[in-house]
Amino acid sequence: MSTTIGHWVNNKPYPGTSSNSAPVTNPATGEVTGEVALANTEDARAVIDAAVAAFPAWRDTSLAKRTAILFRFRELLEARKPELAEIITAEHGKVLSDALGEISRGQEVAEFACGIPHLLKGGFTENASTKVDVFSIRQPLGPIGIISPFNFPAMVPMWFFPIAIAAGNTVVLKPSEKDPSASLWLAELWREAGLPEGVFNVLQGDKLAVDELLTNNAIKSISFVGSTPIAQYVYATGTAAGKRVQALGGAKNHAIVLPDADLDLAADAMVNAGFGSAGERCMAISACVAVGPIADDLVAKITERANTITTGDGTKNSDMGPLVTRAHRDKVKSYVDAGEKDGATIVVDGRQVEPDGSADGFWLGPTLIDNVTTDMSIYTDEIFGPVLSVVRVDTYDEALELINSNPYGNGTAIFTNDGGAARRFQNEVEVGMVGINVPIPVPMAYYSFGGWKNSLFGDTHAHGMEGVNFFTRGKAITSRWLDPSHGGLNLGFPQNA
């Protein structure tokens, strides 16, 4: 029997008034396990109104009290993260170890946000002019919106809401309809940590809910992660409504393997970064660029490793789980079909996988495709599945040009033992996040996450100090206390003296 998955308002479940819903499935079995509510406009405004009502009191809550709640949230998350991992695996499909890793990376942002008193310190200048002091402070924006994707139902929201809440904002989180339950578990954890009513709210829904967040005057900023077309829409619509927007879009991440690289290390990295979480990561490596004469050896080593991967139910002893929906599995499979038709070489064929799981699961095994050219759809499009393409080039310059001419600029990597080549690459490549012998260069929470070009719309990346600045705004105060010597009329522009 499926369950109803509703909204969260004022520290308790809120069923809403809409009769519309969407099925939530277990990707490993194909079974419908729940029905998620799809908000109507009335529901969306009710959730937003709760965040609006809670903002003045939360803004005025001391940093000491806010930080104490953040610390309690972090401790509860650390103690109970296996519970959340099981929820993620049940609705997304990724294996439990991967779900635990996702939570831990999100937890790093909560830990970063625990230091918010230091991060919000302003500046003070005494006697900037005679008996005039000038100082700066940073204040919260107000109610903010987060629109998160299906592939990281815990980590991506945690890129944003710990910092937003610590800085004094209230939050409306709109999770993906595909795996909505993690957001409610996090909401309950906030309540247990002592967060006041209305500070953290969950709005379930589809485009209608998104559009209300984008256009409602009460929402002061939008943080989005998803595909590039939707990121463009979110950015255009949100900014037109006068909001701050950080919209992280799609990716086509390349990894260059130079002839001097450790090929065993590179092959391990290609398999881990290409097939982890069934390739449903915005930082997955989808294009391996083999430079010079090492391509045959590299492909052989990747093939050997890919053939050892067990695809199956994420709750079992599997390396890789299913894709999130049947429709998405079929779409990814169609790209493999197209690559084969276009003349690429299917080295490892995930379409023939024999999974350790139900026959009704959304399975596609690790797929390795060699001799891919830049005019093939399997190269040009973001596939978002366990498909690794090998592109062969003769020189480093050709490899660099491939990356820099690509419309995406999210993440990239280079594998080499040449420090000079690595330093040149990190300087010349037009990508926001770079790995040197590191396949998934996701920065730590005290740096910022985000790409370039069509992988980011807006000027601000996620978390780190850019996140702190995004969720606050500066105010400069110039003060002079009553002094008779400064009396009298003077219509001239003030001069410092």
MOUR-V188143 format. One record per pair of residues at least 4 apart in sequence whose C-alpha atoms are under 8 Angstrom apart, sorted by the first residue. I is the first residue (numbers start at 1). GAP is how many residues later the second one is. Records with the same first field share a line. If there is no record, write none. Layout:
BEGIN
I=GAP / GAP
END
This chain:
BEGIN
1=32 / 33
2=30 / 31 / 32 / 33
3=30 / 31 / 32
4=30 / 31 / 32 / 33
5=29 / 30 / 31 / 32 / 175 / 176
6=7 / 8 / 9 / 10 / 30 / 31 / 198
7=6 / 7 / 8 / 9 / 30 / 177 / 194 / 195 / 196 / 197
8=4 / 5 / 6 / 39 / 176 / 179 / 193 / 194 / 195
9=4 / 5 / 38 / 41 / 188 / 189 / 191 / 192 / 193
10=40 / 186 / 187 / 188 / 189 / 190 / 191
11=176 / 177 / 180 / 185 / 186 / 187 / 189 / 190
12=176
15=22
16=21 / 23 / 27
17=22 / 23 / 25 / 26
18=19 / 20 / 21 / 22 / 25
19=18 / 19
20=17 / 18 / 19
21=14 / 15 / 16 / 17
22=13 / 14 / 15 / 16 / 155
23=9 / 10 / 11 / 12 / 13 / 155
24=8 / 9 / 10 / 11 / 12 / 67 / 153 / 154 / 155
25=5 / 6 / 7 / 8 / 9 / 66 / 153 / 300
26=4 / 5 / 6 / 7 / 64 / 65 / 66 / 67
27=4 / 63 / 64 / 65 / 66 / 295 / 296 / 297 / 298 / 299 / 334 / 335
28=62 / 65 / 284 / 285 / 286 / 293 / 294 / 329 / 330 / 332 / 333 / 334 / 335
29=328 / 329 / 330 / 331 / 332 / 333
30=296 / 330 / 331 / 332
36=141 / 144 / 168 / 169
37=167 / 168
38=166 / 167 / 168 / 171
39=4 / 5 / 164 / 165 / 166 / 167 / 169 / 170
40=4 / 165 / 168 / 169
41=4 / 167 / 168 / 171
42=4
43=4
44=4 / 159 / 165 / 168 / 169
45=4 / 167
46=4
47=4 / 125 / 154 / 155 / 156
48=4 / 95 / 124 / 170 / 171
49=4
50=4 / 148 / 149 / 151
51=4 / 92 / 119 / 120 / 121 / 147 / 148 / 149 / 150
52=4 / 90 / 91 / 118 / 146 / 166
53=145
54=4 / 116 / 142 / 143 / 144 / 145
55=4 / 87 / 88 / 113 / 114 / 115 / 143 / 144
56=4
57=4
58=110 / 111 / 112 / 138 / 141
59=81 / 83 / 109 / 110
60=108
61=4 / 5 / 107
62=4
63=4 / 53 / 54 / 103
64=4 / 53
65=4
66=4 / 100 / 102
67=4 / 47 / 48 / 49 / 50 / 99
68=4
69=4 / 124 / 125 / 126
70=4 / 40 / 43 / 44 / 92 / 96 / 123
71=4 / 40 / 43
72=4 / 121
73=4 / 116 / 117 / 119 / 120
74=4 / 33 / 36 / 37
75=4
76=4 / 113 / 117
77=4 / 30 / 112
78=29
80=4
81=4 / 19 / 22
82=4 / 18
83=4
84=4 / 19 / 98 / 101
85=4 / 11 / 14 / 15 / 18
86=4 / 10 / 13 / 229
87=4 / 94 / 95
88=4 / 5 / 6 / 11 / 65 / 66 / 91 / 93 / 94
89=4 / 5 / 6 / 7 / 10 / 225 / 226
91=87 / 88 / 90 / 233
92=58 / 59 / 86 / 87 / 231 / 232
93=220 / 221 / 228 / 229 / 230 / 231
94=4 / 5 / 183 / 184 / 220 / 226 / 227 / 228
95=4 / 182 / 218 / 219 / 220 / 221 / 223 / 224 / 225 / 226
96=4 / 218 / 219
97=4
98=4 / 178 / 179
99=4
100=4
101=4
102=4 / 50 / 52 / 53
103=4 / 51 / 52
104=4 / 51
105=4 / 50
106=4 / 48 / 49 / 50 / 51 / 52 / 53
107=4 / 48 / 51
108=4 / 336 / 337
109=4 / 49 / 50 / 53 / 54 / 336 / 337 / 354
110=4 / 48 / 52 / 53
111=4
112=4 / 51 / 333 / 334 / 352
113=49 / 50 / 53
114=52
115=4
116=4 / 47 / 50 / 51
117=4
119=346 / 349
120=17 / 18 / 47 / 348
121=16 / 17
122=13 / 14 / 15 / 16
123=12 / 13 / 14
124=9 / 10 / 11 / 12
125=8 / 9 / 10
126=5 / 6 / 7 / 8
127=4 / 5 / 6 / 7
128=4 / 5 / 6 / 368
129=4 / 367 / 368
130=366 / 367
131=349 / 350
132=346 / 347 / 348 / 349
133=345 / 346 / 347
134=342 / 343 / 344 / 345
135=341 / 342 / 343
136=338 / 339 / 340 / 341
137=337 / 338 / 339
138=334 / 335 / 336 / 337
139=28 / 29 / 333 / 334 / 335 / 336
140=24 / 27 / 28 / 29 / 331 / 332 / 333
141=28 / 79 / 80 / 330 / 331 / 332
142=26 / 27 / 28 / 76 / 77 / 78
143=26 / 27 / 28 / 29 / 75 / 76 / 77 / 78
144=20 / 25 / 26 / 27 / 28 / 75 / 76 / 77 / 78
145=26 / 27 / 28 / 29 / 68 / 74 / 75 / 76 / 77 / 78
146=11 / 14 / 15 / 25 / 26 / 27 / 28 / 29 / 76 / 77 / 78
147=10 / 26 / 27 / 28 / 29 / 63 / 75 / 76 / 77 / 78
148=4 / 5 / 8 / 9 / 25 / 26 / 27 / 28 / 76 / 77 / 78
149=4 / 7 / 26 / 27 / 76 / 77
150=25 / 26 / 27 / 28 / 29
151=129 / 130
152=4
153=4 / 22 / 23 / 26 / 27 / 29 / 30
154=4 / 28 / 29
155=4
156=4 / 69
157=4 / 16
158=4
159=4 / 303 / 304
160=4 / 63 / 302 / 303 / 307
161=4 / 10
162=4
163=4 / 300 / 304 / 305 / 308
164=4 / 5 / 6 / 7 / 304 / 307
165=4 / 5 / 6 / 34
167=301 / 304 / 305
169=30 / 302
170=28 / 29 / 30
171=28 / 29 / 30
172=28 / 29 / 30 / 31
173=10 / 27 / 28 / 29 / 30
174=28 / 29 / 30 / 31 / 35 / 36
175=4 / 5 / 8 / 27 / 28 / 29 / 30
176=4 / 28 / 29
177=27 / 28 / 29
178=146
180=4 / 24
181=4
182=4
183=4 / 19
184=4 / 18
185=4
186=4
187=4 / 13 / 14 / 15
188=4
189=4
190=4 / 5 / 10
191=4 / 5 / 6
195=4 / 5
203=6
204=5
205=4 / 5
206=4
207=4
208=4
209=4
210=4
211=4
212=4
213=6 / 9
214=5 / 8 / 20 / 23 / 24 / 27 / 29
215=4 / 22 / 23 / 26
216=25
217=24
219=24
220=22 / 23 / 24
221=17 / 22 / 23 / 24 / 250
222=16 / 21 / 22 / 23 / 24 / 25
223=22 / 23 / 24
224=7 / 10 / 21 / 22 / 23 / 24
225=6 / 22 / 23 / 24
226=4 / 5 / 21 / 22 / 23 / 24
227=4 / 21 / 22 / 23
228=4 / 20 / 21 / 22 / 226 / 227
229=4 / 20
230=4 / 19
231=4 / 16 / 17 / 18 / 225 / 226
232=4 / 15 / 17 / 225
233=4
234=4 / 11 / 13
235=4 / 10 / 11 / 12 / 222 / 223
236=4
237=4
238=4 / 5 / 6 / 7
239=4 / 5 / 6
244=226
245=212 / 213
246=210 / 211 / 212 / 213 / 214 / 215 / 216
247=209 / 210 / 211
248=202 / 203 / 207 / 208 / 209
249=205 / 206 / 207 / 208
250=32 / 132 / 158 / 160 / 204 / 205
251=31 / 32 / 131 / 157 / 158 / 159 / 160 / 204
252=33 / 34 / 35 / 128 / 129 / 130 / 154 / 156 / 157 / 158 / 159
253=30 / 31 / 32 / 33 / 34 / 155 / 156 / 157 / 158 / 159
254=31 / 32 / 33 / 34 / 35 / 149 / 157 / 158 / 159
255=30 / 32 / 33 / 34 / 157 / 158 / 159 / 160 / 184
256=32 / 33 / 34 / 35 / 143 / 157 / 158 / 159
257=4 / 9 / 31 / 32 / 33 / 34 / 157 / 158 / 159
258=32 / 33 / 34 / 138 / 156 / 157 / 158
259=32 / 33 / 34 / 35 / 157
260=156 / 157 / 158
261=5 / 154 / 155 / 156
262=4 / 153 / 154 / 155
263=4 / 34 / 35 / 38
264=4 / 37
265=4
266=4 / 32 / 149 / 171
267=4 / 31 / 32 / 34 / 35 / 38
268=4 / 34 / 37
269=4 / 169 / 170
270=4 / 15 / 18 / 32 / 118 / 169
271=4 / 5 / 31 / 34 / 35
272=4
273=6 / 10 / 11 / 12 / 166 / 167
274=4 / 5 / 10 / 11 / 12 / 112 / 113 / 114
275=4 / 9 / 45 / 91 / 110 / 111 / 112 / 113
276=4 / 8 / 44 / 110
277=4 / 43 / 44
278=42 / 43 / 44 / 45 / 87 / 88 / 107 / 108
279=5 / 7 / 105 / 106 / 107 / 108
280=4 / 43 / 104 / 105 / 106
281=103
282=102 / 128
283=127 / 128 / 157 / 158 / 159
284=156
285=103 / 127 / 154 / 155
286=101 / 102 / 103
287=92 / 101 / 102 / 103 / 104
288=100 / 101 / 102 / 103
289=101 / 102 / 103 / 104 / 110
290=4 / 5 / 8 / 100 / 101 / 102 / 103
291=4 / 101 / 102 / 103 / 104 / 105 / 108
292=100 / 101 / 102 / 103
293=101
294=4
295=4 / 97
296=4
297=4
298=4
299=4 / 71 / 91
300=4
301=4
302=4
303=4 / 44 / 45 / 65
304=4
305=4
306=42 / 60
307=41
309=9 / 10 / 11 / 57
310=8 / 9 / 10 / 45 / 46
311=7 / 8 / 9 / 10 / 11 / 42 / 43 / 44 / 45 / 52 / 54
312=4 / 6 / 7 / 8 / 9 / 10 / 43 / 44 / 45 / 51
313=4 / 5 / 8 / 9 / 42 / 43 / 44 / 45
314=4 / 5 / 6 / 7 / 8
318=38
321=42
322=39 / 40 / 41 / 42
323=5 / 6 / 39 / 40 / 41 / 62
324=4 / 5 / 38
325=4 / 37
326=4 / 35 / 36
327=4
328=4
329=4 / 33 / 34 / 35 / 56
330=4
331=4
332=4 / 51 / 52 / 53
333=4 / 18 / 31
334=4
335=4 / 42 / 43 / 48
336=4 / 42 / 51
337=4
338=4 / 39 / 40
339=4 / 5 / 30 / 33 / 37 / 38 / 39
340=4 / 5 / 6
342=34
344=25 / 26 / 27 / 28 / 29
345=24 / 25 / 26 / 27
346=21 / 22 / 23 / 24
347=20 / 21 / 22 / 23
348=18 / 19 / 20 / 21
349=4 / 16 / 17 / 18 / 19
350=14 / 15 / 16 / 17
351=13 / 14 / 16
352=12 / 13
353=10 / 11 / 12
355=4 / 8 / 10
357=4
364=22
365=21
366=20 / 21
367=19 / 20 / 21
368=19 / 20 / 21 / 22
369=18 / 19 / 20 / 21
370=19 / 20 / 21
371=18 / 19 / 20 / 21
372=4 / 6 / 7 / 17 / 18 / 19 / 20
373=6 / 18
374=5 / 6
375=4 / 5
376=4
377=4
378=5 / 11
379=10
383=4
393=5 / 6
394=4
395=4
396=4
397=4
398=4
399=4
400=4 / 25 / 29
401=4
402=4
403=6 / 26 / 27
404=5 / 25 / 26 / 27
407=46 / 47
408=23 / 44 / 45 / 46 / 47
409=21 / 22 / 23 / 42 / 43 / 44 / 45 / 46
410=21 / 22 / 23 / 40 / 41 / 42 / 43 / 45 / 46
411=20 / 21 / 22 / 23 / 24 / 29 / 30 / 40
412=19 / 21 / 22 / 23 / 27 / 28 / 29
413=21 / 22 / 23 / 24 / 25 / 26 / 27 / 28
414=8 / 11 / 21 / 22 / 23 / 24 / 25
415=21 / 22 / 23
416=5 / 6 / 20 / 21
418=4
419=4
420=4
421=4
422=4 / 14
423=4
424=4
425=4
426=8
430=22
431=20 / 21 / 22
432=18 / 19 / 20
433=8 / 9 / 10 / 16 / 17 / 18
434=7
435=4 / 5 / 6
442=7
443=4 / 5 / 6
444=4
445=18 / 19
446=17 / 18 / 19
447=16 / 17 / 18
448=13 / 14 / 15 / 16 / 17 / 18 / 19
449=12 / 13 / 14 / 15
450=5 / 6 / 11 / 12
451=4 / 5 / 10
452=4
453=4
456=5
460=6 / 7 / 10
461=5 / 6
462=4 / 5
463=4 / 5
464=4
465=4
466=4
467=4
468=4
469=4
483=4
END
